[in-house]
Amino acid sequence: MMSVPPASTLLIVNPAAGGGRAARSLDRVLEELAPLRPFDVYVTQPGEARPAERAAREAVLAGVERIFVLGGDGSSSQAANGIYAAGGAEALGRVSLGLLAAGTGRDYARSAGIPRDPVAAARALARGAAARRVDVGVVHLEGGVDRLFLNVASFGISAQIAHALEEFPQLKRRAGAVAFGLATLRAGLRYAPVETELRVDLQAAQRGPTAAIAVANGGWFGGGMHVAPTARLDDGLFEVVRFGDLARRDFVISLPRLYRGTHYTHPQVTHARGEVVEALPGGGAADRAIEIEADGELVGALPARFSLLPSALALS
């Protein structure tokens, strides 16, 4: 009896994304994707460690050429890491990634100009939406560990916000996009700047108290914060945004400027563009580790180096 070859497309579904938005939209998404059948469907389960990453890696090793992700930014980032784990830059360039953004923030879809409604995104894919080549960021951590990110990696108070959202997942489920604002306010009222050293390419190092640093491939993160207004996904450069020694009160009252993307005029905000970013904890041993989040997931701590894989991913 002949074996049936695996489908060339995999749909990864995180039903919990967006407080259940992914689960609620699944039937309509499947209807819209019908012209692209056959494809396999993998549904993640609660409690799994990076399930989209594992599913993508196994699928690529089995010969899959296209992966769709119905979920949040974290699931899409996991899928990219899985593709890369299966075959490095060659696999990343060969296997296309289709976004069906259904998460809480959907910031990467906004940065990429992809519909933030998963049903509309599925319809566009079925109608043959052209893939575009985009850059992919890499966080190089101590111990030789590398993590890819699609949108933004950051540390400082932004990682504390990601930590709060991981610690209280019910906040995202119940409050939706408002959860990012609530977590930001909570962290802003408690945070203290950390000492860091930052170098972008061969520019002079910046040292001193730091509220947050965003190494941005895309423009938005944190549920609609326009952190890097001039960032582009396909220009081969990071936009690196440093928030300096902000007082707690100043941080909170400046939040509207961050959502509007007008924060570059603030005297404690600097920005630069470059291909490689080096970041170290400053002032000797830190009282606590300075954690790094990438696409909303805590991935490690400083010291770290950030680099780009230009035009590495076919995104649709």
C-alpha positions as CSV (number, residue, x, y, z in Angstrom):
1,M,0.0,0.0,0.0
2,M,1.4,3.4,-1.0
3,S,2.0,5.9,1.8
4,V,0.4,9.3,1.5
5,P,3.1,12.0,1.4
6,P,2.8,14.8,4.0
7,A,1.1,18.0,2.9
8,S,3.5,20.8,1.9
9,T,1.7,23.3,4.2
10,L,1.2,23.3,7.9
11,L,-1.3,25.5,9.8
12,I,-0.2,26.0,13.5
13,V,-3.1,27.1,15.7
14,N,-2.7,28.6,19.2
15,P,-6.3,28.6,20.3
16,A,-5.6,30.6,23.5
17,A,-4.2,33.5,21.5
18,G,-6.0,36.8,21.9
19,G,-8.1,35.6,24.8
20,G,-9.6,32.9,22.5
21,R,-9.7,35.0,19.4
22,A,-7.8,32.4,17.5
23,A,-10.2,29.6,18.6
24,R,-13.2,31.7,17.7
25,S,-11.9,32.5,14.2
26,L,-10.6,29.1,13.4
27,D,-13.7,27.8,11.4
28,R,-13.8,30.9,9.2
29,V,-10.1,30.8,8.7
30,L,-10.3,27.2,7.5
31,E,-13.1,28.2,5.1
32,E,-11.0,31.0,3.7
33,L,-7.9,28.8,3.3
34,A,-9.9,26.0,1.6
35,P,-8.4,26.8,-1.9
36,L,-5.0,26.0,-0.5
37,R,-5.8,22.5,0.7
38,P,-4.4,20.0,1.4
39,F,-2.7,21.2,4.6
40,D,-2.1,19.7,8.0
41,V,-3.2,21.4,11.2
42,Y,-1.4,21.4,14.5
43,V,-3.2,22.7,17.6
44,T,-1.0,23.7,20.5
45,Q,-1.9,22.6,24.0
46,P,-1.7,24.6,27.3
47,G,1.5,23.9,29.2
48,E,3.7,22.9,26.2
49,A,7.1,24.5,26.0
50,R,7.4,26.5,22.8
51,P,5.0,24.2,20.9
52,A,4.9,26.2,17.7
53,E,8.7,26.0,17.5
54,R,8.7,22.3,17.9
55,A,5.9,21.8,15.4
56,A,7.6,24.0,12.8
57,R,10.9,22.3,13.2
58,E,9.4,18.8,12.8
59,A,7.4,20.0,9.8
60,V,10.3,21.4,8.0
61,L,12.4,18.3,8.6
62,A,9.4,16.4,7.0
63,G,9.4,18.5,3.9
64,V,6.9,21.2,4.6
65,E,7.5,24.3,2.5
66,R,4.9,26.7,3.9
67,I,3.8,27.4,7.5
68,F,0.8,29.5,8.5
69,V,0.4,30.6,12.1
70,L,-3.0,31.4,13.6
71,G,-1.9,32.9,16.9
72,G,0.0,35.8,18.5
73,D,3.4,37.3,17.9
74,G,5.0,34.8,20.2
75,S,3.7,31.8,18.2
76,S,4.9,33.4,14.9
77,S,8.4,34.0,16.5
78,Q,8.5,30.4,17.8
79,A,7.7,29.1,14.3
80,A,10.5,31.2,12.8
81,N,12.9,29.7,15.4
82,G,11.7,26.2,14.6
83,I,12.3,26.7,10.8
84,Y,15.8,28.0,11.6
85,A,16.5,25.1,14.0
86,A,15.6,22.7,11.2
87,G,18.0,24.0,8.6
88,G,19.5,27.4,9.5
89,A,19.4,30.3,7.1
90,E,18.8,28.0,4.2
91,A,15.5,26.7,5.6
92,L,14.5,30.2,6.7
93,G,14.8,31.4,3.2
94,R,13.1,28.4,1.6
95,V,10.1,27.9,3.9
96,S,7.6,30.8,3.8
97,L,5.7,32.0,6.9
98,G,2.1,33.2,6.7
99,L,0.7,35.4,9.5
100,L,-2.9,34.9,10.7
101,A,-2.6,37.4,13.5
102,A,-5.0,36.6,16.4
103,G,-3.0,37.6,19.4
104,T,-3.5,40.3,22.0
105,G,-1.2,42.9,20.6
106,R,-0.7,41.8,16.9
107,D,2.2,44.3,16.7
108,Y,4.2,42.4,14.2
109,A,1.3,42.2,11.7
110,R,1.0,46.0,12.1
111,S,4.7,46.5,11.5
112,A,4.5,44.2,8.4
113,G,1.4,45.8,7.0
114,I,-0.5,42.5,7.2
115,P,-4.2,42.4,8.0
116,R,-4.7,42.3,11.8
117,D,-7.9,40.3,11.4
118,P,-7.0,36.6,10.9
119,V,-10.0,35.9,8.6
120,A,-9.0,38.8,6.3
121,A,-5.4,37.6,6.4
122,A,-6.5,34.1,5.5
123,R,-8.5,35.5,2.6
124,A,-5.5,37.4,1.3
125,L,-3.3,34.3,1.5
126,A,-5.9,32.2,-0.4
127,R,-6.0,34.9,-3.1
128,G,-2.2,34.6,-3.6
129,A,-0.8,37.4,-1.5
130,A,2.8,37.8,-2.5
131,A,5.5,37.0,0.0
132,R,8.0,39.7,0.8
133,R,11.6,39.2,2.1
134,V,12.1,40.6,5.6
135,D,15.0,40.9,8.0
136,V,15.1,38.7,11.1
137,G,16.9,39.6,14.3
138,V,19.1,37.3,16.4
139,V,19.9,37.6,20.1
140,H,23.2,36.0,20.8
141,L,23.3,35.0,24.5
142,E,26.0,33.7,26.8
143,G,26.7,30.0,26.4
144,G,26.3,30.1,22.6
145,V,22.5,30.3,22.7
146,D,20.9,32.2,19.8
147,R,17.2,33.2,19.7
148,L,15.6,34.7,16.6
149,F,13.1,37.5,16.8
150,L,10.9,38.9,14.1
151,N,9.8,42.3,15.6
152,V,11.5,43.8,18.7
153,A,13.9,42.6,21.4
154,S,14.2,44.8,24.5
155,F,15.4,44.9,28.1
156,G,14.8,47.1,31.1
157,I,11.3,47.9,32.1
158,S,9.9,46.4,28.9
159,A,11.2,42.9,30.0
160,Q,9.7,43.5,33.4
161,I,6.3,44.1,31.6
162,A,6.8,40.8,29.6
163,H,7.6,39.1,32.9
164,A,4.4,40.4,34.5
165,L,2.3,39.2,31.5
166,E,4.0,35.7,31.7
167,E,3.4,35.6,35.5
168,F,-0.3,36.6,35.2
169,P,-1.5,35.2,31.9
170,Q,-5.1,35.7,33.0
171,L,-4.5,39.5,32.6
172,K,-4.0,39.1,28.8
173,R,-7.0,36.7,28.6
174,R,-9.4,39.0,30.4
175,A,-8.1,42.5,29.6
176,G,-7.0,41.9,26.0
177,A,-4.8,44.7,24.5
178,V,-5.5,46.8,27.6
179,A,-3.4,44.3,29.5
180,F,-0.2,45.8,28.0
181,G,-1.1,49.2,29.2
182,L,-2.0,48.0,32.7
183,A,1.2,46.0,33.0
184,T,3.2,49.0,31.8
185,L,1.6,51.3,34.4
186,R,2.2,48.6,37.1
187,A,5.9,48.2,36.1
188,G,6.3,52.0,35.7
189,L,5.2,52.7,39.3
190,R,7.7,50.2,40.7
191,Y,10.7,50.3,38.4
192,A,14.2,51.7,39.0
193,P,16.6,52.4,36.1
194,V,19.4,49.9,35.6
195,E,23.0,50.6,34.6
196,T,23.8,49.5,31.1
197,E,26.4,49.9,28.4
198,L,25.2,50.1,24.8
199,R,27.1,50.1,21.6
200,V,25.6,50.3,18.1
201,D,28.0,49.2,15.3
202,L,31.2,51.3,15.8
203,Q,29.5,54.3,17.4
204,A,30.6,55.5,20.8
205,A,29.2,53.4,23.7
206,Q,26.4,54.9,25.8
207,R,26.6,54.2,29.5
208,G,24.4,55.1,32.4
209,P,21.0,54.6,34.0
210,T,18.5,53.1,31.6
211,A,14.8,52.6,31.8
212,A,14.6,50.5,28.7
213,I,16.3,49.8,25.4
214,A,14.5,48.4,22.3
215,V,16.3,46.8,19.5
216,A,13.7,47.2,16.8
217,N,13.3,45.4,13.5
218,G,9.6,46.4,13.4
219,G,8.0,49.6,14.5
220,W,5.4,48.6,17.1
221,F,5.4,46.5,20.3
222,G,3.7,46.2,23.6
223,G,0.1,46.3,22.3
224,G,0.4,49.4,20.0
225,M,3.4,51.3,21.3
226,H,5.0,52.9,18.3
227,V,8.5,52.5,19.8
228,A,10.5,52.8,16.6
229,P,8.7,55.1,14.2
230,T,11.1,54.9,11.3
231,A,12.0,51.2,11.6
232,R,11.6,49.0,8.5
233,L,11.5,45.3,8.3
234,D,13.5,45.1,5.0
235,D,16.3,47.7,5.3
236,G,19.0,45.6,6.9
237,L,19.2,47.8,9.9
238,F,17.9,47.9,13.5
239,E,16.4,51.0,15.0
240,V,17.8,51.1,18.5
241,V,15.8,53.2,21.0
242,R,17.2,54.0,24.5
243,F,15.1,55.4,27.3
244,G,17.5,56.9,29.8
245,D,17.2,58.0,33.4
246,L,13.4,58.6,33.5
247,A,11.8,59.3,36.8
248,R,8.8,57.1,37.6
249,R,6.4,60.0,37.2
250,D,7.9,61.1,33.9
251,F,7.7,57.5,32.6
252,V,4.0,57.2,33.3
253,I,3.0,60.6,32.0
254,S,5.1,60.1,28.8
255,L,3.3,56.9,27.8
256,P,0.9,58.6,25.4
257,R,3.9,59.9,23.4
258,L,5.2,56.4,23.1
259,Y,1.9,55.1,21.7
260,R,1.8,58.1,19.2
261,G,5.5,57.6,18.3
262,T,6.4,61.2,19.3
263,H,8.8,60.2,22.1
264,Y,12.0,61.0,20.1
265,T,11.7,64.6,21.2
266,H,12.0,63.6,24.9
267,P,15.4,64.7,26.3
268,Q,16.0,61.2,27.9
269,V,15.3,59.3,24.6
270,T,18.0,58.7,22.0
271,H,17.9,56.5,18.9
272,A,20.4,55.1,16.4
273,R,20.4,52.8,13.4
274,G,22.8,49.9,12.9
275,E,23.5,46.3,12.1
276,V,25.0,45.0,15.3
277,V,24.2,46.0,18.9
278,E,26.3,45.1,21.9
279,A,24.7,45.4,25.4
280,L,26.3,44.9,28.8
281,P,25.2,45.4,32.4
282,G,27.0,48.5,33.6
283,G,28.6,49.5,36.8
284,G,29.9,46.1,37.9
285,A,27.7,43.2,39.0
286,A,24.1,44.0,38.9
287,D,21.8,43.4,41.9
288,R,19.6,41.3,39.6
289,A,19.9,39.9,36.1
290,I,18.8,42.4,33.4
291,E,16.4,40.2,31.4
292,I,15.8,40.3,27.7
293,E,12.4,39.8,26.0
294,A,12.1,39.0,22.3
295,D,8.7,39.2,20.6
296,G,7.2,39.2,24.1
297,E,9.0,36.1,25.4
298,L,11.7,36.2,28.0
299,V,14.8,34.6,26.4
300,G,17.8,35.4,28.7
301,A,19.8,38.2,30.2
302,L,22.6,40.6,29.5
303,P,25.3,40.5,28.3
304,A,24.1,40.0,24.7
305,R,24.8,40.8,21.1
306,F,22.0,41.5,18.6
307,S,22.5,41.0,14.8
308,L,20.4,40.8,11.7
309,L,19.8,38.2,9.0
310,P,18.9,40.6,6.1
311,S,16.1,39.6,3.8
312,A,16.2,36.1,5.5
313,L,12.5,35.3,5.7
314,A,9.7,35.0,3.1
315,L,6.7,36.6,4.9
316,S,3.1,36.6,3.8
